[in-house]
Amino acid sequence: MTLRFLDGGRDFPAVDCWGLVRLVLAREAGIEVPSYGDVPATALSRIARAMTRGSELPPWQRFDGAVRVFDVAMMTANPGAMVDRRACVHAGIVVSPGRLMHIEDGQGVHHVPFDHVTVRRRLLGFRRHEALA
């Protein structure tokens, strides 16, 4: 089944970036994470604050060492977006060494290397769920 983008989507057939992360963690790693469903992806300033706060609290951990499968990539907005370029407003998930998967409006699901032109300047860092530590 193909996933499509839907602001606030949390399951098949349509998800936003956080919905995709939740879906992968639940189905592939058996980890349930909050939906943050009260903050739509279009509310970039609100989601930036929620993601930044949430990425600093349990169950999310900063870590030293190599990025692993199921780590969450924290990213800024696309270039040209009218938001603080240092704010986290987008998420993806590591699906293999050096590659992540993410979804954006109008672009669908992408599997790209960390150094791909669409993400390399947007990556703010990675967080690991405590169940994977």
N, C-alpha and C positions, 0 to 999 in steps of 0.2 A: 504494500500500500504506500502510495506517495503522500508525503506530508506537504501541506501548504501553509503559508503564513497567515495567522489570524491574531490580531492584537488581543491579548488576554487569553489566547488558546492554551489549553493545558493537556490535551490528549488527542488521539487520532480523531479526525483526519487533519486537524489544523492546530498549530502551536505558534507561540512567539518564542523568542530566544530562551526565556526561562522555562517555558513549557517543554522545549526540546531537551534542556538539561535535566529537568525533572523526569521526563519520559525515559531517557537513557539510563539515568541512575536507578530508577525503579525497576525497569525491565531487565537491564543487564547486570546490575550490581546488587539488586535487592534493597536499595536504600531509598526510603521515602523522605522527601524534603518539603518544606513549606511551599505553598503555591504562590504566595504574595499576589494572589488574585485580585486584591483590592487596588493594585497599582497597574494601570494599563501601560503598555510599552510606549504609547504616544505621550504620556506624561513624563517626559525625559528628566526634568529637574527633580520630580518626586521619586522616580525610580533610581536616579543617581544617588540620592540621599539614602534610600532604602537599601540599595545594593552595597554602598560603601559601608553603612552601619552594619548590615548583615554579614558582610565578608570579614568583619573584625570580631565577630562573636561566635561562640559555639553554635552549631557543630562545625563551623568552618575554621580551618587552621592555616596559618602561613607555615611554610616549611623550607628547610634548607635541603639542597640536593636536587636530584633530577626530577623533572616533571614526569608523571606517570599517567597511564590510562585512567580515566574517570576524574582527573583533576579538572576543576572548573577554571576556564579562562575568563578573566575580567577585562573588559575592553571599553574604550571610549566610543563616542558616536562616529559615524562616517564623517569624512572631511566635508566641511560646508554646513554641517548641522549647527543650529543656533544654540549651542550649549557649551559649557565649560569643557574644553578639550582634555582636561585632567580628570574629569568626573567619569566614574564607571556607570555606563548606561546600557551595556550590552554584555551578554555572556555566551560562551561556547563551552564545549566539553572535549577533552583530549580523548581521541579514539584510537590512536596508535602512536608509537614513538615519533615525536616531531610533527604530528598532525592533529588538527582539531576540526570539529564539526560545529557549524552554527547556521542560523536561519535569519533572514532579514526580509522585510516587506519588499515585494517585487522581485526577489532574487531566489527564493526557495532555499533548500538545504544545500550547504556547501561543505565539502571535505577539502581542507587546504593545509599546506605546511605552515608552520609558525612564521616563516619568512615570506609568505605570499604577500603580494602588493596590497591585497584587500584587508590584511590584518596586522602586518608587521609593525606599523607605526601606531596601531591602536591598542596593542597589548599593554595592559597595566601590570599584569602579574597573574598568578595562579593561586587557587585555594584548594585545599584537600578536605574532604569530609572526614570527620573524626573516625568514622567506621572503617576508613581505608588507611588510617595511620599505622 
